[in-house]
Amino acid sequence: MQRNFEPMRRQVESWQKFEFTDVTAKVVIYETFVEGKLEAPKHLARALHDLYFEPKYDEFGSRTIWSLSNAFRPALKTGPDSSIQGDCEAG
């Protein structure tokens, strides 16, 4: 089966080039959690902030929409559902 990933590849490349100022990234995080643009616990905003501004991987060190989008996934995994899953796996 052949799949055409070209449109997705172009989208990722454009995200990697689209730079954010620190203020813009903070506004996105604020709007996401405080203004409720995403239904997620507000306390996860700190995890997202830390993952974006102090990334664990060098490849996400740039201040781009790509880096911010990649910080969302692990930030959201730190929520209550991930600890429940971890408890189930442990026991």
N, C-alpha and C positions, 0 to 999 in steps of 0.2 A: 504494500500500500504506500503510495507516494503522498506526502503531505507538503503543502506549501507554507513554509514558515517565514517566507520573505517579508510579508507585512509586519509580522511580530518582531522580526529582527530589526527592521527599520524603526519601529516604534521604540524599541529598547535603545537603539543608537541615538535617537533624538532625546530620550530621557537622560542618557548619559552626557549629553552636551548641554542640556538646559540647566544652567547654574542658578542656584538660590542664594540670596543673601541670608545671613543668619536670622535677620528679622523676619523675612518671608517664611522661613522654615518654622520659626516659633509661632507665627500667626497660623500656619497650617495645623500645627499640633494643637494650638489653643482652640481653633474652630472645630477641629475633629472631636476633641474630648469635652471641652467646656461648653461649646455651643451645640454639641450633640449631633454633629454631621455624621457620626458613626456611632451605632449603639455598642458602646464598650465602656467598661468601668473607667471612671475618671482617673483613678490612681495609676492606670497604665500609661498615662501621659509621661510620667517621670521615666519609665523604662524606655519609651520611644525617644524621648529627649536625649537620654544618655547614649542610646545606641546610635543615634544620628550624629551627635556632637563628639562622641568618643567611640567610634566604631571599633569593633573587635578585629575586623579584617581591613587591611590596607586598601584593597580594591574599592571599598565603600567610603574612603576618606574624603573624596571630593564632595563639595557642597552642591549636589545636583538632585533633581527629582528622582533619579534612579537610586541614589543612596538613601533618600528619605523613604521611598517605597520599600526598599529592602530592609529598613529598620522596623517597618510595621509588623512584619511576620513574627520575628522573635519577641517583639514587645507584646503582641497579642497572645503569644504562647505562654507568657508569664502569668496569665490570668488564672482564675479559680478552676477552669476546666482542665488546664494542663496539670494542675496538682492532683485533681481527681483522677485523671488518667494515670499519672505516676503512681498513685496509691493502688490503683487496680493492678498495675503491672507488678508492683512489689508484693502484692499479697493475695 
